[in-house]
Amino acid sequence: DSADGADWWQLLQVFGFYNLYTYQDPPQMELTRSLSSYLPSVRLRSLYYGSYDGQFGNLQFMRWIPWYAVLHNYNGLFWFVANGKTTYPGSENALAGPDFRTSLSFETSMKEIRDIRSGVVQLLSRAIRDHDGIAIFHDPTAVHAATAYSHPLHLVASYQAFQDILEDLGYQYNYVVSPQVEAGILTKEGYRVLVLPYTLALSEKSAAAIVAFVRSGGLLIANVKPAEYDYYLRPVPNGSLLSEILGTPGEVVPVKAGRTLILADSVRDYSHKRYEKRGAEVRQLLQHLLSAHAIPPPVRFAVEGRNEPAHPGVEVVTTAGLYARVVEVEDGKGGVTVDLMGVDAFLPGSQIDVKPIRDYDQFVGKIMELKVVKINQEFKNV
């Protein structure tokens, strides 16, 4: 459960396999996605789905979930059936009938899985997902503090809100946990923003690492006053372990090369208001903050015929660390075809050089480091 205080960092040190419920997020799916990339011993990363209410019969979901899984570093899916529990919701939502005829929901999902297995999975399984310099903090101490002094669902709603805001703005992010922060991951891996969702408590060591991050140029964003309690959930005498770098809610505080902000409201309701005026106002505020900290969205989707970003709910996923060999020139298309580990992909000339390219033959046989910015499922191209 999102609010049970489990220490995923420690668990994934010993687990070789884990399987998550899709309906208990956030933050497990994004949290474990972020952490497992540092733990190669976790060989199988999968999600339960299938017979649940709201999933079975929802063909859009059945098409979406395999792609969500592979783009979020999962390499397996488990179809759940309420095994023989006829009174359990979803028990009638079968994978197959008594004559082994598979259900439309299962077949819809399998079609997408077959498409992924045909080549895209080989491409993405070796890719490194970008994080755009943004980290979301998670620590069981904050879960325990929310449980003791407020309600853990306030923390879960805060995780959901920040995930949705960042995704709606076109940003990617990673979760980081206290052992990583204390070991200096924020500076070592180029993070420029740290988000503290409903982080009522911190350890002194984590607090010191966060102060150092801000002083060296980082931006700290919180939706409530953070670190009012210590590792043992005792009230901090001066009000917060981070009091030296915090101001009042709504006040942007310069701290040497960095800045901090406690939002004037908690934004916990964003996920319910994202399509309304309030949602647009919250996005505008966060966009201004991030842009002022030199973090423009790397990819923008536009709605045709409208002078504004795509509607909320569109998530951008880009990757780095892919090397490809140029195999041929695409005559008349203004680009080249590259071989991405067995997958043919099109590389436009405009992405090779800012100046017009007159001779594409010069690139044939060369190896380039690339990012995948678009996978068109309908036309089967990358």
Secondary structure, 3 states (H helix, E strand, C coil): CCCCCCCHHHHHHHCCEEEEEHHHCCCHHHHHHHHHCCCCCCCEEEEEEECCCCCCCCHHHHHHHHHHHHHCCCCEEEEECCCCCCCCCCCCCCCECCCCCECHHHHHHHHHHHHHHHHHHHHHCCCEECCCCEEEEECHHHHHHHHHHCCHHHHHHHHHHHHHHHHHCCCCCEEEEHHHHHCCHHHHCCCCEEEECCCCECCHHHHHHHHHHHHCCCEEEECCCCCCECCCCCECCCCCCCHHHCCCCCCEEEECCEEEEECCCCCCCHHHHCCCHHHHHHHHHHHHHHHHCCCCCCCCCECCCCCCECCCCCCCCCEECEEEEEEEEECCCCEEEEEECCEEEEEEHHHCCCCCCCCHHHHCCCEEEECCCCCECCCCEC
